[in-house]
């Protein structure tokens, strides 16, 4: 890693020894006992000895406090097991805790890293910065809602990450061993993340890991001792909830077959356990120890599709570790390899399951095509049509690779799941590159609805809710621009409506400075209009992305997963199978559509003087930047940009003349046109070889949200601040209420107020509070303040400011209720506050295009 000094081996050993000294303290607290889960030594993989991991020293609330809460709840509920500290098989199903143990892999991984000998205390030596925040455990304790909105820790975590920045974030390893869509969105978007999947459109840093299976009988030594004595006298074994159509059909078929006896030419009985779950209550399965015993005696174990795409969620891994051959349902998908074990057009196998480069998943499982459900009894018939010799070959392969899916808690030094995880982390670190400057974050909107399975069709009185997700990967993901590809690059299969080699360019958008008006009394106006351009090749697309430090893309048109449907109509069962197609006609997959918004160039005097030839305004006073949005300035009356600029100049001169501001204070206004732009001149320069934008690049479109444009502007300023740009303003004033021309030269808000009103109120307040320095850069105190101007009319019906925030970050909104119910008119803050903002949060806000 560039920047890491070469040291002797003795220095490395010394630093690692001191790292273990404090890391062991965290490990002891995590388990409240001696840890068999924390075996000493590095992963059992070659080439990882030189991996250096710096572990953030976070408050207990992010790790050990969560484990303590989980352990206390388990003891109160009567569980005989700890929370992933040692091998243990539960003797009874403890509703919340037993389910939570499935998400505890992050505890094992953290423990193993702390005792691996790879930890260093000097961040300059680090290849990886480990964030010991147990996100999945936190989300489980917070209610385990979609996006984990009940958690406060996910919002706080980035304020503790001293070394997290735009050049190091790809080296920050986050732990979140739950379904990725159940994690906080800000964690989902991180470039290096461990989760239960799915991998976001093949994202090289989103590593899918096995769920935690800590049963003592499945550990390497215990399993080998008992493997030879197992009599597999169960033909089919299945336990779970019948909470979607295919599960319901499989359960029904196995139950009926069990009543009829063993099929001809086969041996063994059929064991089925139907558990229930809906939004109100749940009935748990048999005790885990009983299920484990039965799985070890089973020949074939169906792993029907579940809510997540890793083939039956945890049950898939249970049966494989028990040595039973899984029977999965295969679907056609337009993504990746073209085969999904989740849904039609769902995430493909290689995005859904761990270690696809090491484990050949199709080799160890029996795949039953989704089309077999057209006929009664088709599932069992398809599974049993596989010759017994082939079934046995699959079982032998399972015994060969099962150690890769198991977290070794005995210390046997096998190449276990932890070893493969660290191999993938090292590989991802290499793939993500070193110090990428241009980043792309994209969002893939995902549908989510629930349907009640009709009561008359329930196999268990508690079963009744089917969840239907549009996809199972993250809603937002971030990559270096050099690695990013639009949605068309991920299409596969034979049913896509175009040739696979076809290049579909993303639609690129960027706000460009179309007019620059410089006043005589310390004012300047930058009028920015939105432009769109298309790349003719993948290379040119990459060149466009490299123009901006940050780009936010929306994957607008993609094939959503098709969910088979079950209904009870007129006393009969109505089944709709996606594999049969749309009864109203063939389904046409959408041509991929991706829209990317490049963040605007910084409105910094440092860059502007050098690149664009702007002149300093003079005076040497404090620099104030006003950011707002406006409609139809450059395509209205002749000379409108100059008229618009004069509105601010007149108001500013009046403030200076009346000594309401210190002498020489300068005002730069950046106004974003959010309606249809017209012709104009361009003052932004593009990289050589790209070409200049012309008037033909202008286009008419739906109005752009002004608040989104202001978010992009703030993010551009934040990047400049992180780069040490000295030409930034001292104070920013954001006016989210847009201005429109009601008469020549008259620009007002919808309430009839002009810029003069807002400037006067803000200038007088900030001056009296002592927040306006007498010269540029003069405030070196580092004070952080926030000035908010809002109108509070309780019966006006203003949209609540917290609604969007609470839907994406956390349910508890930090904005005071009085402000949340008001009309926000203006926000002002100093450079010190800008520099303290969290980059990850603002990138996510821009990516999600939050109003």
Secondary structure, DSSP 4 states (H G I P E B T S, - for coil): -TTPPP--HHHHHHHHHHHHHHHHHHHHHHHTS--SSS-SS--SSTT-TT--EEE----GGGTHHHHHHHHHHHHHHT-S--SSSS----SS--HHHHHHHTTTHHHHHHHHHHTSS-EES-GGG-SEEEEEEEHHHHHHHTT--GGGTT-SHHHHGGGG-TT-STTTGGGEEEE--S-GGGS-HHHHT-SSEEESS--GGG-TTEEE-PPP---GGGSHHHHHHHHTT----EEEEEEEE--SHHHHHHHHHHHHHHHH-SPTT--SEEEEEEEEE-SS-EE--S-HHHHHHHHHTEEEEE----SSSSSSTHHHHHHHHTTPEEEEEEEE-SBTTSEESSSBT---HHHHSS-TTT--HHHHSEEEEGGGGGSTTHHHHHHHTS-HHHHHHHHHHHHHHGGGGS---S------HHHHHHHHHHHHHHHH-SS---EEEEE----EEEEEPPGGG-SSTT--EEEEES-SS-SEEEEETTT---GGGGB-SS-SSS-TT---PPEEEEEEEEEEEE-SSSEEEEEEEEEEEE-SSHHHHHHHHTTSSEEEEEEEE-PPPB--EEEEETTEEEEE-GGG--TTS---PPPPEEEEEEPPPP--HHHIIIII-PPP-SS---EEEEEEEESSSTTSSTTHHHHHHHHHHHHHHHHHHTTSS-TT-EEEEEEEE-S--------PPPPTTT----GGG----SPPPHHHHHHHHHHHHHHHHHTT-TTS-SEEEEEEEEEEEEETTEEE-TTS-BHHHHHHHHHHHHHHTT-S-SSTT---S----EEEEEE--TTS-PPPTHHHHHHHT-SS--S-HHHHTSEEEEEEEEHHHHHHS-HHHHHHHHHHT--
